[in-house]
Amino acid sequence: NLNEKALNDMENDTYSKGFLLEMETIEEIDNIIR
């Protein structure tokens, strides 16, 4: 099913973007603490 694949791709994309954002935030907090 093409729609399901598109939905999965979207979910994965959102997930990886959220993950990257979180990593950036953690780095910023790290810099503030130091």
VENFEN-V168302 format. One record per residue. N is the residue number from 0. RES is the residue in one letter. PSI is psi as a letter, one per 40 degrees, with the letter a starting at -180 (* if undefined). Layout:
n = [N | N]
res = [RES | RES]
psi = [PSI | PSI]
This chain:
n = [0 | 1 | 2 | 3 | 4 | 5 | 6 | 7 | 8 | 9 | 10 | 11 | 12 | 13 | 14 | 15 | 16 | 17 | 18 | 19 | 20 | 21 | 22 | 23 | 24 | 25 | 26 | 27 | 28 | 29 | 30 | 31 | 32 | 33]
res = [N | L | N | E | K | A | L | N | D | M | E | N | D | T | Y | S | K | G | F | L | L | E | M | E | T | I | E | E | I | D | N | I | I | R]
psi = [h | d | d | d | d | d | d | d | d | d | d | d | d | d | d | d | d | d | d | d | d | d | d | d | d | d | d | d | d | d | d | d | d | *]
